[in-house]
Every structure is written in structure tokens, then in C-alpha cells.
Amino acid sequence: MLERGLASTRVADIARATNVSGGLIHYHFATKDDLITEMLRSTSDSEVQRLREIVAEPGTAVQRLDRVLRFYIPASRSDQSWILWLDAWAVGVREEHVRTILLELEGSWIEILGQVISEGVTSGEFACDDPVGSAERIDGMLDGLVVRYTLHTGNMSRSRLLHHARVAAAREVGLDLSAFSAEPTEAS
């Protein structure tokens, strides 16, 4: 699916790539849409679980926020997960089964980020009147920058993308950007 895209991949392509028969695939999945739905749901569930683990690690609210930002940003322009999600966004415009999973993933991401911001407000590290609104804005900004980073080779480095993410997050939660300065810039 990463080579051909979600819309162009056939069950026969999947069978060939996984070295199983098309009949076996159809035994477990009635349609290609069912297979894609299960694959995307599994990928989404894994990513949300990893995000929850990152948030649960010890540290200040600033450290936890920074870990979330670094997790969200692709490791490289060829990051397989992000290529999958970019393709899913295109397919999700027309395919409800894909759109549903994308909305669930986005909802989980915003909920977890909003939780980090709320806990930062409670601890006095952040000043933010609307943690969920801030999470939505950070999410939207990151999505746009990641698309630009992934599609426009050479236009923006990963470190510049992280800098933009930190600037936006700092503004949203009432931090000075220097609060992130001691944090490492590599992804978790």
C-alpha cells in the first residue's frame, strides 16, 4: 500500500507482497475496504498507544509537551507512517471508512494533547484559557507543516519544523520559547 497507495493497491498486490493467497486474504476480509480499515485502525491504535506511553513518562508539563511534539513530527521525509496518513487523508475525502478512522485518530491526538496542556495549567507551568482549542490549533498547524515538510524536499528541515512547532506551542500555552531550549531536538 505504501508503494501503490491505498486507492491503487489491489488485493492481489497485497497477496503477492505478503506471500499468501488472495483467497486467504478474502477469507479474513470480505473486501479490500475491510482490509484497509483494519490496517489503518491497527496503525492508529498503535500510534495512540505510543502517544499515551510518551505522555505517561515522568517529567514536567513542558517536557511532556515537547515529547508529544517530537513524536508527532516525522523522523524523515520518507517516514512510512506519515506517507500512509497523507495517503489516507486523500482517500478519506471520498471514503467514509477511512475518514472515520482519521477522525478518531485526530480526536485521540487532540484529547491527549489537551490533557497535557490542562495538566500544565493545573501545575502552574502553562497559562491557557482553552486547552482543547490550543490542542486543535497545534494539531492543525503541525498537520500543515508536516505536509509541507514531506512533500517539498529541501524546503524545510526537520529541526526547523520542530522549531516552528515549539514556537506555536509556546504561544498557545503562555511559555517563553526558551523553556524548550534544554530539551533535545531528536524524536523519541
C-alpha positions as CSV (number, residue, x, y, z in Angstrom):
1,M,0.0,0.0,0.0
2,L,2.9,2.3,0.6
3,E,4.2,1.7,-2.9
4,R,1.0,2.0,-4.8
5,G,-1.2,4.0,-2.5
6,L,-4.4,2.9,-0.7
7,A,-6.7,3.6,-3.7
8,S,-4.5,1.8,-6.3
9,T,-3.5,-1.3,-4.3
10,R,-5.3,-4.4,-5.2
11,V,-5.9,-7.5,-3.0
12,A,-3.7,-9.4,-5.5
13,D,-0.8,-6.9,-4.8
14,I,-1.2,-7.5,-1.1
15,A,-1.3,-11.2,-1.5
16,R,1.9,-11.1,-3.6
17,A,3.7,-8.8,-1.2
18,T,2.8,-10.9,1.8
19,N,3.3,-14.3,0.0
20,V,-0.2,-15.5,0.8
21,S,-3.1,-16.3,-1.5
22,G,-5.8,-13.8,-2.3
23,G,-8.3,-16.4,-1.2
24,L,-6.8,-16.4,2.3
25,I,-7.0,-12.6,2.4
26,H,-10.6,-12.7,1.4
27,Y,-11.3,-15.4,4.0
28,H,-10.3,-12.9,6.7
29,F,-11.5,-9.7,4.9
30,A,-14.6,-9.6,2.8
31,T,-13.5,-6.6,0.8
32,K,-10.4,-4.5,0.2
33,D,-12.1,-1.7,2.2
34,D,-12.4,-4.1,5.2
35,L,-8.6,-4.9,4.9
36,I,-7.7,-1.2,4.6
37,T,-9.9,-0.3,7.5
38,E,-8.4,-2.9,9.8
39,M,-4.8,-1.9,8.7
40,L,-5.5,1.8,9.4
41,R,-7.2,1.0,12.7
42,S,-4.4,-1.1,13.8
43,T,-1.8,1.5,12.9
44,S,-3.9,4.2,14.5
45,D,-4.3,2.2,17.7
46,S,-0.5,1.6,17.9
47,E,0.3,5.3,17.4
48,V,-2.2,6.4,20.0
49,Q,-0.9,3.8,22.5
50,R,2.6,5.0,21.9
51,L,1.5,8.6,22.4
52,R,-0.2,7.7,25.7
53,E,3.0,6.0,26.8
54,I,5.1,9.1,26.0
55,V,2.7,11.3,27.9
56,A,2.8,9.0,30.9
57,E,6.6,9.1,31.2
58,P,7.8,11.3,34.1
59,G,8.7,14.9,33.6
60,T,7.4,18.4,33.7
61,A,4.5,19.5,31.6
62,V,7.0,21.3,29.3
63,Q,9.0,18.1,28.9
64,R,5.8,16.1,28.2
65,L,4.6,18.7,25.7
66,D,7.9,18.6,23.9
67,R,7.9,14.8,23.7
68,V,4.5,14.9,22.1
69,L,5.7,17.5,19.5
70,R,8.8,15.4,18.7
71,F,6.7,12.2,18.4
72,Y,4.3,13.9,16.0
73,I,7.0,15.2,13.7
74,P,8.1,12.6,11.1
75,A,11.6,11.1,11.6
76,S,12.3,11.9,7.9
77,R,10.6,12.8,4.7
78,S,10.2,9.1,3.9
79,D,8.6,8.3,7.2
80,Q,6.4,5.3,6.3
81,S,3.7,6.2,8.9
82,W,3.3,9.8,7.6
83,I,3.2,8.7,4.0
84,L,0.4,6.3,4.9
85,W,-1.5,9.0,6.7
86,L,-1.0,11.5,3.9
87,D,-2.4,9.0,1.5
88,A,-5.3,8.2,3.9
89,W,-6.2,11.9,4.1
90,A,-6.6,11.9,0.3
91,V,-8.6,8.8,0.3
92,G,-10.7,9.9,3.3
93,V,-12.1,12.8,1.4
94,R,-14.3,10.2,-0.5
95,E,-14.2,7.1,1.6
96,E,-16.1,7.2,4.8
97,H,-14.5,4.1,6.3
98,V,-11.1,5.8,6.0
99,R,-12.4,9.2,7.1
100,T,-13.9,7.7,10.3
101,I,-10.5,6.3,11.4
102,L,-8.8,9.6,10.6
103,L,-11.3,11.5,12.7
104,E,-10.8,9.0,15.6
105,L,-7.0,9.4,15.3
106,E,-7.2,13.2,15.3
107,G,-9.7,13.1,18.2
108,S,-7.4,11.0,20.3
109,W,-4.4,13.2,19.4
110,I,-6.3,16.4,20.4
111,E,-7.6,14.8,23.6
112,I,-4.2,13.7,24.7
113,L,-2.5,17.0,23.8
114,G,-5.3,18.8,25.5
115,Q,-4.8,16.7,28.6
116,V,-1.1,17.6,28.7
117,I,-1.9,21.3,28.3
118,S,-4.6,21.1,31.1
119,E,-2.2,19.4,33.4
120,G,0.3,22.1,32.7
121,V,-2.3,24.7,33.5
122,T,-3.1,22.9,36.8
123,S,0.6,22.7,37.8
124,G,1.1,26.4,37.0
125,E,3.5,25.7,34.2
126,F,1.1,26.9,31.4
127,A,-1.3,29.8,31.1
128,C,-4.1,28.8,28.8
129,D,-7.8,29.5,28.9
130,D,-8.8,26.9,26.4
131,P,-6.6,23.7,26.4
132,V,-8.7,21.9,23.8
133,G,-8.7,24.9,21.5
134,S,-5.0,25.2,21.9
135,A,-4.6,21.4,21.1
136,E,-6.8,21.8,18.0
137,R,-4.7,24.8,16.7
138,I,-1.4,23.0,17.4
139,D,-2.7,19.9,15.7
140,G,-3.8,21.8,12.6
141,M,-0.5,23.8,12.4
142,L,1.5,20.6,12.7
143,D,-0.5,18.8,10.1
144,G,0.1,21.6,7.6
145,L,3.8,21.9,8.4
146,V,4.3,18.1,8.1
147,V,2.6,18.0,4.7
148,R,4.9,20.8,3.6
149,Y,8.0,19.1,5.1
150,T,7.1,15.8,3.5
151,L,6.1,17.0,0.0
152,H,8.5,19.9,-0.6
153,T,12.0,18.3,-0.4
154,G,14.6,20.8,0.8
155,N,12.0,23.5,1.7
156,M,12.2,22.9,5.4
157,S,14.5,20.9,7.7
158,R,13.2,18.7,10.4
159,S,14.9,20.9,13.0
160,R,13.1,24.0,11.6
161,L,9.8,22.1,11.7
162,L,10.4,21.3,15.3
163,H,11.3,24.9,16.0
164,H,8.0,26.1,14.4
165,A,6.1,23.5,16.5
166,R,7.8,24.7,19.7
167,V,7.1,28.4,18.8
168,A,3.4,27.7,18.2
169,A,3.1,25.5,21.3
170,A,4.8,28.1,23.5
171,R,2.5,30.8,22.3
172,E,-0.6,28.6,22.9
173,V,0.4,27.8,26.4
174,G,1.9,31.0,27.6
175,L,5.5,29.9,27.7
176,D,8.7,31.6,26.7
177,L,10.3,29.7,23.9
178,S,13.5,29.3,26.0
179,A,11.5,26.8,28.1
180,F,12.2,24.3,25.4
181,S,15.9,25.2,25.0
182,A,17.2,22.5,27.3
183,E,15.2,19.8,25.5
184,P,16.8,17.5,22.9
185,T,15.7,18.0,19.3
186,E,15.6,14.4,18.1
187,A,12.4,12.4,18.0
188,S,11.6,10.0,20.8
